[in-house]
Amino acid sequence: MSIRVAVVGAGYWGPNLIRNFNQIPTCDMAVCCDLDERRLKHIKSLYPHIQVTTNFDDVVADKSIDAVAVCTHVSAHYPLAKKALEAGKHVLVEKPFTAKVDEAEELVELSKKNGCIVMVDHTFEYTAGVNKMKEIIENGLLGDVLYVHCARLNLGIFQRDINVVWDLAPHDLSVILYATGLKPKSIRTIGMRLMHPKVEDVAIVTLNCGSASAVIHVSWVDPLKVRRVSVVGTRQMLVYDDLDPMAKIQIYDKGVEKPPHYDTFGEFLCSYRYGDIHLPRLQESEPLSVMCKHFLECIENGTSPRSDGESGLRMVRLLEASDRSIAQNGAEVPVSL
Ligand SMILES: NC(=O)c1ccc[n+]([C@@H]2O[C@H](COP(=O)([O-])OP(=O)(O)OC[C@H]3O[C@@H](n4cnc5c(N)ncnc54)[C@H](O)[C@@H]3O)[C@@H](O)[C@H]2O)c1
């Protein structure tokens, strides 16, 4: 039996969810809800079979709807997801899960109480590149992870209700938590307001993960589009370049060897190792399609999603701590995930 899905929010990103759900044979992409009639007209022109409504209460009251995907601006995620869970519907929420930690905690509890799946679209956890990176790190090919550097830069898209960290860093944070196994203990964020007096549009986030550190540079004000994660290990180094069509994952057999013993700085000479570069082949498919299928499979099988509500909650904890750090000019803020 197919799972009947409603998507709420058909602005920039929502149509991607609608297209992917619509292509899955076990899914009945049934309803689209948006406050904006023009967006509904657009969706209707593409998919005449999809019912449209401006009233979310219609979606909640429709007993034939099994699952709701929430794809609105972030502050509306919580009230909409809450209503859907209260009505016994499974819920997929776009990243970041909610605007506040206590909202995320409430949704996780509600999903447990009502026996519904709650999943967050941490899209990168469903990419072939990030899963290859996870496999390589878990197999010990890089040795111990010492350092991660993420750069997610572009010109725009400016958001209304969140700063650049809440908009872009969830992708990098989810890659770090999911693929590298690092566990942040504290966060420091320097936020810059270049274009808007109240919203940070460039930020440098630093995570202290005990024996390793991670730096995330996010920007809406950069001339170049960059989506890159570098992982430096004790044995090898890896670069994940999401924009490289041929070599998304590059493993560099490069490293630095310290001398076994030295007494003075003059004696301290590192030796550098330059080896081969390996480009593993990836079995690529559209990450959003993999993510949508996973959501439906979890509903069918009653299993917990890879990016479940708990992982959405961890993300919101980090983002709230980042805001506290920005407010204190980059002070170190402890995080407990
Ligand atoms: N996973 C990704 O890679 C990715 C990429 C882009 C955006 N996103 C996320 O997708 C979400 C939406 O982003 P966007 O850029 O599409 O925003 P958007 O502003 O372009 O679209 C949001 C839509 O939601 C509608 N809406 C708002 N409140 C509503 C309500 N109460 N009921 C019905 N409709 C309502 C608006 O009318 C609008 O059409 C955000 O959470 C964003 O972080 C995820």
The ligand as a MOL file (V3000), in Angstrom:
LIG
                    3D

  0  0  0     0  0            999 V3000
M  V30 BEGIN CTAB
M  V30 COUNTS 44 48 0 0 0
M  V30 BEGIN ATOM
M  V30 1 N 18.3170 20.3110 2.7280 0
M  V30 2 C 18.7880 21.3110 2.0090 0
M  V30 3 O 19.8180 21.2200 1.3500 0
M  V30 4 C 18.0180 22.5960 2.0060 0
M  V30 5 C 18.2620 23.5500 1.0130 0
M  V30 6 C 17.5070 24.7320 1.0580 0
M  V30 7 C 16.5820 24.9500 2.0490 0
M  V30 8 N 16.4010 23.9870 3.0080 0 CHG=1
M  V30 9 C 15.4340 24.2060 4.1080 0
M  V30 10 O 14.1260 24.1860 3.5480 0
M  V30 11 C 13.2690 25.0410 4.3080 0
M  V30 12 C 12.5640 26.0090 3.3650 0
M  V30 13 O 13.5230 26.8380 2.7640 0
M  V30 14 P 13.1730 27.6460 1.4270 0
M  V30 15 O 14.4460 28.2850 1.0170 0
M  V30 16 O 12.4090 26.7850 0.4970 0 CHG=-1
M  V30 17 O 12.1980 28.7800 2.0130 0
M  V30 18 P 11.1540 29.6580 1.1650 0
M  V30 19 O 10.9140 30.8900 1.9990 0
M  V30 20 O 11.5980 29.8160 -0.2440 0
M  V30 21 O 9.8180 28.7900 1.1470 0
M  V30 22 C 9.0430 28.5490 2.2920 0
M  V30 23 C 7.5880 28.3950 1.8500 0
M  V30 24 O 6.8350 28.0340 3.0100 0
M  V30 25 C 5.5750 28.7070 2.9310 0
M  V30 26 N 5.0130 28.7860 4.2940 0
M  V30 27 C 5.4850 29.4820 5.3490 0
M  V30 28 N 4.7080 29.2870 6.4430 0
M  V30 29 C 3.7270 28.4440 6.0730 0
M  V30 30 C 2.6120 27.8660 6.7340 0
M  V30 31 N 2.3550 28.1300 8.0360 0
M  V30 32 N 1.7830 27.0490 6.0410 0
M  V30 33 C 2.0290 26.7880 4.7300 0
M  V30 34 N 3.0610 27.3110 4.0400 0
M  V30 35 C 3.9040 28.1270 4.6950 0
M  V30 36 C 5.8930 30.0620 2.3240 0
M  V30 37 O 4.7580 30.6530 1.7440 0
M  V30 38 C 6.9810 29.6810 1.2870 0
M  V30 39 O 6.4210 29.4240 0.0170 0
M  V30 40 C 14.1520 25.7280 5.3490 0
M  V30 41 O 14.0310 25.0420 6.5550 0
M  V30 42 C 15.5550 25.5560 4.8010 0
M  V30 43 O 16.5430 25.5140 5.8190 0
M  V30 44 C 17.0760 22.8230 2.9840 0
M  V30 END ATOM
M  V30 BEGIN BOND
M  V30 1 1 1 2
M  V30 2 2 2 3
M  V30 3 1 2 4
M  V30 4 1 4 5
M  V30 5 2 4 44
M  V30 6 2 5 6
M  V30 7 1 6 7
M  V30 8 2 7 8
M  V30 9 1 8 9
M  V30 10 1 8 44
M  V30 11 1 9 10
M  V30 12 1 9 42
M  V30 13 1 10 11
M  V30 14 1 11 12
M  V30 15 1 11 40
M  V30 16 1 12 13
M  V30 17 1 13 14
M  V30 18 2 14 15
M  V30 19 1 14 16
M  V30 20 1 14 17
M  V30 21 1 17 18
M  V30 22 2 18 19
M  V30 23 1 18 20
M  V30 24 1 18 21
M  V30 25 1 21 22
M  V30 26 1 22 23
M  V30 27 1 23 24
M  V30 28 1 23 38
M  V30 29 1 24 25
M  V30 30 1 25 26
M  V30 31 1 25 36
M  V30 32 1 26 27
M  V30 33 1 26 35
M  V30 34 2 27 28
M  V30 35 1 28 29
M  V30 36 1 29 30
M  V30 37 2 29 35
M  V30 38 1 30 31
M  V30 39 2 30 32
M  V30 40 1 32 33
M  V30 41 2 33 34
M  V30 42 1 34 35
M  V30 43 1 36 37
M  V30 44 1 36 38
M  V30 45 1 38 39
M  V30 46 1 40 41
M  V30 47 1 40 42
M  V30 48 1 42 43
M  V30 END BOND
M  V30 END CTAB
M  END
